[in-house]
Amino acid sequence: PVPSRIATIKIRNLLVFCATRCVALEVCRKIVATSRKIGAINMAAKLWASDDAAEWTATLDALDARMASSGKKTKYGSLGPLHKKWAALGPALSGSGAALGKEELRTVMAYKLTRGKMRPLMRFVDRADDGAVRSASEAALGIMDPANCGPCFDAFGPISGVGVATASLIFAAADPRFVIMSDEAMEVTCGAPPHGKKYDLAAYANLLRACTEKAAVLEWANVRDVEFAIFSASLGDGSPKKAVATKRKRRS
C-alpha cells in the first residue's frame, strides 16, 4: 500500500530527527576528542616549562604505566607492546655495519602509527624492497651525528614513506642523542601548530636542539628521554609522584 501523506511526513520528520541526533553526537564526539587533546598538550606544556628534575624523572618513570592505561591501539597492536618491540631494535642498530630490514621497518612504522596519527604509510613498507631498505639504513646509521644530522636523514631518501619523522624513530632507537619527532614534542618545545606542521629537517633540528638544551638543564645523559617524558605527560594526569632527581641512564 502507498503510505498516506501524513505517514510520509512523519517518516520524513523521524529521519530528520535521527540525522540531527547523529550529527549532534558526532559534533560532541569531536569536541570531547579536541578537549582531551588540548588537555594532553597543556600537561606536556606544563612539564616543559619546569626545570624540576624530580618532576621530569617521575613523569618519565610513569611512561610504561601510562602507555598501558592509555588504551591506545591500532590494527598493528597496543602501544605498550609496540614500544617494547621498537626499543628492542636498538642494540642491533647501534653496532658497526648495522642495518634495518623490511620487517624491522614494519615494526618502526607500526609503533609510529600507533603512537601518533594513523596515516596510510604502511603501504610503502609493504611495497619496499628489503635490499634497498638495508642499503639505505646501513648508510644512514653509519653516519649518524646529532650535531650534523642532515646527511643521515638524507640517506633514507630512496625509501618511499620514510621521511624525517619516521627516520627519527630509527635514529632514536639506535642512539639516545636523537629524539622521536612527535606532535606533542613539536608543539610544546617549538610552538608548532596543532595542524599543518612541517615534518622537515629544519623542524627536526629545532626540536632536537630544544630537547638537547633541556637535557643539559636536567643533567640527563640521554636526550631521547626528554621526548619520552613529554609523551608521558601527554598521556597522564600531569601529577605523578615526585621521585628523587638522578642522572638518567640509557632507557629502552
BAVEX-360352 format. One record per residue (C-alpha): residue in one letter; residue number from 1; x, y, z. Coordinates in Angstrom, 1 decimal, padded with zeros to 4 digits. Layout:
# BAVEX-360352
+---------+-----+--------+--------+--------+
! residuo ! num !      x !      y !      z !
+---------+-----+--------+--------+--------+
!       a ! NUM !      X !      Y !      Z !
...
+---------+-----+--------+--------+--------+
//
This chain:
# BAVEX-360352
+---------+-----+--------+--------+--------+
! residuo ! num !      x !      y !      z !
+---------+-----+--------+--------+--------+
!       p !   1 !  000.0 !  000.0 !  000.0 !
!       v !   2 !  001.0 !  003.6 ! -000.7 !
!       p !   3 !  001.7 !  005.5 !  002.6 !
!       s !   4 ! -000.6 !  008.4 !  003.3 !
!       r !   5 !  000.7 !  011.9 !  003.1 !
!       i !   6 !  000.6 !  012.2 !  006.9 !
!       a !   7 !  002.6 !  009.0 !  007.3 !
!       t !   8 !  005.1 !  010.2 !  004.8 !
!       i !   9 !  005.6 !  013.4 !  006.7 !
!       k !  10 !  006.0 !  011.5 !  010.0 !
!       i !  11 !  008.7 !  009.3 !  008.4 !
!       r !  12 !  010.5 !  012.3 !  006.9 !
!       n !  13 !  010.4 !  014.1 !  010.3 !
!       l !  14 !  011.7 !  011.0 !  012.0 !
!       l !  15 !  014.6 !  010.7 !  009.5 !
!       v !  16 !  015.4 !  014.4 !  010.0 !
!       f !  17 !  015.4 !  013.9 !  013.8 !
!       c !  18 !  017.6 !  010.9 !  013.6 !
!       a !  19 !  020.0 !  012.6 !  011.2 !
!       t !  20 !  020.1 !  015.7 !  013.5 !
!       r !  21 !  020.9 !  013.5 !  016.5 !
!       c !  22 !  023.7 !  011.7 !  014.7 !
!       v !  23 !  025.3 !  015.0 !  013.6 !
!       a !  24 !  025.0 !  016.3 !  017.2 !
!       l !  25 !  026.6 !  013.1 !  018.6 !
!       e !  26 !  029.4 !  013.4 !  016.1 !
!       v !  27 !  030.0 !  017.0 !  017.0 !
!       c !  28 !  030.0 !  016.1 !  020.7 !
!       r !  29 !  032.5 !  013.3 !  020.0 !
!       k !  30 !  034.8 !  015.7 !  018.2 !
!       i !  31 !  034.5 !  018.3 !  020.9 !
!       v !  32 !  035.4 !  015.7 !  023.6 !
!       a !  33 !  038.4 !  014.5 !  021.5 !
!       t !  34 !  039.6 !  018.0 !  020.9 !
!       s !  35 !  039.3 !  018.8 !  024.6 !
!       r !  36 !  041.3 !  015.7 !  025.5 !
!       k !  37 !  044.0 !  016.7 !  023.0 !
!       i !  38 !  044.2 !  020.2 !  024.4 !
!       g !  39 !  044.3 !  018.9 !  027.9 !
!       a !  40 !  047.1 !  016.5 !  027.0 !
!       i !  41 !  049.2 !  019.3 !  025.3 !
!       n !  42 !  048.6 !  021.5 !  028.3 !
!       m !  43 !  050.0 !  018.9 !  030.7 !
!       a !  44 !  053.0 !  018.4 !  028.4 !
!       a !  45 !  053.5 !  022.2 !  028.2 !
!       k !  46 !  053.4 !  022.5 !  031.9 !
!       l !  47 !  056.1 !  019.9 !  032.2 !
!       w !  48 !  058.2 !  021.7 !  029.5 !
!       a !  49 !  058.0 !  024.9 !  031.5 !
!       s !  50 !  059.5 !  023.2 !  034.5 !
!       d !  51 !  063.2 !  022.7 !  035.2 !
!       d !  52 !  062.5 !  020.4 !  038.2 !
!       a !  53 !  064.5 !  017.3 !  037.5 !
!       a !  54 !  062.5 !  015.3 !  040.1 !
!       e !  55 !  059.2 !  016.2 !  038.3 !
!       w !  56 !  060.7 !  015.2 !  034.9 !
!       t !  57 !  062.1 !  011.9 !  036.4 !
!       a !  58 !  058.7 !  011.0 !  037.9 !
!       t !  59 !  057.0 !  011.7 !  034.6 !
!       l !  60 !  059.5 !  009.7 !  032.6 !
!       d !  61 !  059.2 !  006.8 !  035.1 !
!       a !  62 !  055.4 !  006.7 !  034.6 !
!       l !  63 !  055.7 !  006.2 !  030.9 !
!       d !  64 !  055.2 !  002.4 !  030.8 !
!       a !  65 !  052.2 !  002.5 !  033.1 !
!       r !  66 !  050.6 !  005.4 !  031.1 !
!       m !  67 !  051.1 !  003.7 !  027.8 !
!       a !  68 !  049.4 !  000.6 !  029.2 !
!       s !  69 !  046.5 !  002.6 !  030.7 !
!       s !  70 !  046.0 !  004.9 !  027.7 !
!       g !  71 !  044.3 !  002.1 !  025.7 !
!       k !  72 !  046.0 !  003.3 !  022.5 !
!       k !  73 !  046.0 !  000.6 !  019.9 !
!       t !  74 !  045.6 !  000.1 !  016.2 !
!       k !  75 !  045.3 ! -002.9 !  013.9 !
!       y !  76 !  049.1 ! -003.3 !  014.4 !
!       g !  77 !  048.8 ! -003.8 !  018.2 !
!       s !  78 !  048.7 ! -001.9 !  021.5 !
!       l !  79 !  051.1 !  001.0 !  022.3 !
!       g !  80 !  052.9 ! -000.6 !  025.2 !
!       p !  81 !  054.0 ! -003.8 !  023.5 !
!       l !  82 !  054.9 ! -002.0 !  020.3 !
!       h !  83 !  057.1 !  000.4 !  022.3 !
!       k !  84 !  059.0 ! -002.6 !  023.7 !
!       k !  85 !  059.4 ! -004.1 !  020.2 !
!       w !  86 !  060.7 ! -000.8 !  018.9 !
!       a !  87 !  063.1 ! -000.4 !  021.8 !
!       a !  88 !  064.4 ! -003.9 !  021.3 !
!       l !  89 !  065.6 ! -002.9 !  017.9 !
!       g !  90 !  068.2 ! -000.6 !  019.4 !
!       p !  91 !  071.2 ! -002.9 !  020.1 !
!       a !  92 !  071.1 ! -004.3 !  016.5 !
!       l !  93 !  071.0 ! -000.8 !  015.1 !
!       s !  94 !  073.9 !  000.7 !  017.0 !
!       g !  95 !  076.8 ! -001.6 !  016.1 !
!       s !  96 !  079.3 ! -001.4 !  013.2 !
!       g !  97 !  077.7 ! -002.2 !  009.9 !
!       a !  98 !  074.2 ! -002.1 !  011.4 !
!       a !  99 !  071.2 ! -002.1 !  009.1 !
!       l ! 100 !  067.5 ! -002.2 !  009.2 !
!       g ! 101 !  065.5 ! -004.7 !  007.2 !
!       k ! 102 !  062.0 ! -004.5 !  005.9 !
!       e ! 103 !  060.5 ! -006.4 !  008.8 !
!       e ! 104 !  062.2 ! -004.1 !  011.3 !
!       l ! 105 !  061.0 ! -001.1 !  009.3 !
!       r ! 106 !  057.5 ! -002.6 !  009.7 !
!       t ! 107 !  057.9 ! -002.6 !  013.5 !
!       v ! 108 !  059.1 !  001.0 !  013.4 !
!       m ! 109 !  056.1 !  002.1 !  011.3 !
!       a ! 110 !  053.6 !  000.1 !  013.4 !
!       y ! 111 !  054.9 !  001.9 !  016.5 !
!       k ! 112 !  054.8 !  005.3 !  014.8 !
!       l ! 113 !  051.2 !  004.9 !  013.6 !
!       t ! 114 !  050.0 !  003.7 !  017.0 !
!       r ! 115 !  051.9 !  006.3 !  019.0 !
!       g ! 116 !  050.7 !  009.2 !  016.8 !
!       k ! 117 !  048.2 !  009.8 !  014.0 !
!       m ! 118 !  047.1 !  007.0 !  011.7 !
!       r ! 119 !  048.4 !  007.7 !  008.2 !
!       p ! 120 !  048.5 !  005.5 !  005.0 !
!       l ! 121 !  052.2 !  004.9 !  005.3 !
!       m ! 122 !  052.4 !  001.1 !  005.9 !
!       r ! 123 !  051.6 !  000.5 !  002.2 !
!       f ! 124 !  055.0 !  002.0 !  001.4 !
!       v ! 125 !  056.7 ! -000.5 !  003.7 !
!       d ! 126 !  054.7 ! -003.4 !  002.1 !
!       r ! 127 !  056.0 ! -002.3 ! -001.3 !
!       a ! 128 !  059.6 ! -001.7 ! -000.2 !
!       d ! 129 !  062.5 ! -003.9 ! -001.3 !
!       d ! 130 !  064.3 ! -005.4 !  001.6 !
!       g ! 131 !  067.7 ! -005.0 !  000.0 !
!       a ! 132 !  067.1 ! -001.3 ! -000.7 !
!       v ! 133 !  065.9 ! -000.7 !  002.9 !
!       r ! 134 !  069.0 ! -002.4 !  004.2 !
!       s ! 135 !  071.3 ! -000.5 !  001.9 !
!       a ! 136 !  069.8 !  002.9 !  002.8 !
!       s ! 137 !  069.6 !  002.2 !  006.5 !
!       e ! 138 !  073.2 !  001.0 !  006.7 !
!       a ! 139 !  074.4 !  004.2 !  005.0 !
!       a ! 140 !  072.2 !  006.3 !  007.3 !
!       l ! 141 !  073.2 !  004.5 !  010.5 !
!       g ! 142 !  076.8 !  004.7 !  009.6 !
!       i ! 143 !  076.9 !  008.5 !  009.6 !
!       m ! 144 !  074.6 !  009.3 !  012.5 !
!       d ! 145 !  075.6 !  012.6 !  014.1 !
!       p ! 146 !  073.2 !  014.7 !  016.1 !
!       a ! 147 !  075.5 !  017.7 !  015.5 !
!       n ! 148 !  075.1 !  017.3 !  011.7 !
!       c ! 149 !  072.0 !  015.1 !  011.2 !
!       g ! 150 !  071.2 !  016.2 !  007.6 !
!       p ! 151 !  073.2 !  013.5 !  005.8 !
!       c ! 152 !  071.9 !  010.6 !  007.8 !
!       f ! 153 !  068.3 !  011.7 !  007.2 !
!       d ! 154 !  069.0 !  012.2 !  003.5 !
!       a ! 155 !  070.3 !  008.7 !  003.2 !
!       f ! 156 !  066.7 !  007.4 !  003.6 !
!       g ! 157 !  065.7 !  009.5 !  000.5 !
!       p ! 158 !  065.4 !  006.4 ! -001.8 !
!       i ! 159 !  062.9 !  004.7 !  000.5 !
!       s ! 160 !  059.3 !  005.9 !  000.0 !
!       g ! 161 !  057.4 !  006.5 !  003.2 !
!       v ! 162 !  060.5 !  007.1 !  005.3 !
!       g ! 163 !  060.5 !  010.8 !  005.8 !
!       v ! 164 !  062.2 !  012.8 !  008.6 !
!       a ! 165 !  059.6 !  011.8 !  011.2 !
!       t ! 166 !  059.8 !  008.1 !  010.5 !
!       a ! 167 !  063.6 !  008.2 !  010.3 !
!       s ! 168 !  063.7 !  009.9 !  013.7 !
!       l ! 169 !  062.3 !  006.7 !  015.3 !
!       i ! 170 !  065.0 !  004.7 !  013.7 !
!       f ! 171 !  067.8 !  007.0 !  014.9 !
!       a ! 172 !  066.2 !  007.4 !  018.4 !
!       a ! 173 !  066.2 !  003.6 !  018.7 !
!       a ! 174 !  069.8 !  003.4 !  017.8 !
!       d ! 175 !  071.2 !  006.5 !  019.6 !
!       p ! 176 !  069.9 !  008.2 !  022.7 !
!       r ! 177 !  071.2 !  011.5 !  021.5 !
!       f ! 178 !  068.3 !  011.6 !  018.9 !
!       v ! 179 !  064.6 !  012.1 !  019.8 !
!       i ! 180 !  061.4 !  011.0 !  018.2 !
!       m ! 181 !  059.7 !  013.7 !  016.1 !
!       s ! 182 !  056.3 !  013.5 !  017.9 !
!       d ! 183 !  053.5 !  016.0 !  017.5 !
!       e ! 184 !  053.4 !  016.5 !  021.3 !
!       a ! 185 !  057.1 !  017.4 !  021.5 !
!       m ! 186 !  057.0 !  019.7 !  018.5 !
!       e ! 187 !  054.0 !  021.6 !  019.9 !
!       v ! 188 !  055.4 !  022.2 !  023.4 !
!       t ! 189 !  059.1 !  022.7 !  022.5 !
!       c ! 190 !  058.9 !  024.7 !  019.3 !
!       g ! 191 !  055.4 !  026.1 !  019.3 !
!       a ! 192 !  054.4 !  024.0 !  016.2 !
!       p ! 193 !  050.6 !  024.4 !  015.4 !
!       p ! 194 !  048.1 !  021.6 !  016.1 !
!       h ! 195 !  047.5 !  021.3 !  012.4 !
!       g ! 196 !  049.7 !  022.0 !  009.3 !
!       k ! 197 !  053.0 !  021.0 !  010.9 !
!       k ! 198 !  056.1 !  020.7 !  008.8 !
!       y ! 199 !  057.9 !  017.4 !  009.3 !
!       d ! 200 !  061.1 !  018.5 !  007.6 !
!       l ! 201 !  064.7 !  018.6 !  008.6 !
!       a ! 202 !  064.7 !  022.2 !  009.8 !
!       a ! 203 !  061.8 !  021.4 !  012.2 !
!       y ! 204 !  063.6 !  018.3 !  013.5 !
!       a ! 205 !  066.8 !  020.3 !  014.0 !
!       n ! 206 !  064.8 !  022.8 !  016.1 !
!       l ! 207 !  063.2 !  020.0 !  018.1 !
!       l ! 208 !  066.5 !  018.2 !  018.7 !
!       r ! 209 !  068.2 !  021.5 !  019.8 !
!       a ! 210 !  065.4 !  022.3 !  022.3 !
!       c ! 211 !  065.5 !  018.8 !  023.8 !
!       t ! 212 !  069.3 !  018.7 !  024.0 !
!       e ! 213 !  069.2 !  022.0 !  025.9 !
!       k ! 214 !  066.6 !  020.7 !  028.3 !
!       a ! 215 !  068.5 !  017.5 !  028.9 !
!       a ! 216 !  071.5 !  019.7 !  029.8 !
!       v ! 217 !  069.4 !  021.7 !  032.3 !
!       l ! 218 !  068.1 !  018.4 !  033.8 !
!       e ! 219 !  071.6 !  016.9 !  033.8 !
!       w ! 220 !  070.2 !  013.9 !  031.8 !
!       a ! 221 !  072.7 !  011.9 !  029.7 !
!       n ! 222 !  070.0 !  010.8 !  027.2 !
!       v ! 223 !  068.3 !  013.4 !  025.1 !
!       r ! 224 !  065.8 !  010.8 !  023.9 !
!       d ! 225 !  064.4 !  010.7 !  027.4 !
!       v ! 226 !  063.2 !  014.3 !  027.2 !
!       e ! 227 !  060.8 !  013.4 !  024.4 !
!       f ! 228 !  059.7 !  010.3 !  026.3 !
!       a ! 229 !  058.8 !  012.4 !  029.3 !
!       i ! 230 !  056.9 !  014.9 !  027.2 !
!       f ! 231 !  054.9 !  012.0 !  025.6 !
!       s ! 232 !  054.3 !  010.5 !  029.1 !
!       a ! 233 !  052.9 !  013.8 !  030.3 !
!       s ! 234 !  050.6 !  013.9 !  027.3 !
!       l ! 235 !  049.2 !  010.5 !  028.3 !
!       g ! 236 !  048.9 !  011.1 !  032.0 !
!       d ! 237 !  047.2 !  013.4 !  034.5 !
!       g ! 238 !  050.2 !  015.7 !  034.9 !
!       s ! 239 !  050.7 !  015.0 !  038.6 !
!       p ! 240 !  053.0 !  012.0 !  039.0 !
!       k ! 241 !  054.5 !  011.3 !  042.4 !
!       k ! 242 !  057.8 !  013.1 !  042.6 !
!       a ! 243 !  061.0 !  011.0 !  042.5 !
!       v ! 244 !  064.5 !  011.8 !  043.6 !
!       a ! 245 !  066.3 !  013.5 !  040.7 !
!       t ! 246 !  069.0 !  011.4 !  039.2 !
!       k ! 247 !  071.1 !  011.5 !  036.1 !
!       r ! 248 !  069.3 !  009.3 !  033.5 !
!       k ! 249 !  070.8 !  006.1 !  032.3 !
!       r ! 250 !  070.0 !  004.8 !  028.9 !
!       r ! 251 !  066.3 !  003.9 !  028.6 !
!       s ! 252 !  064.8 !  001.3 !  026.3 !
+---------+-----+--------+--------+--------+
//
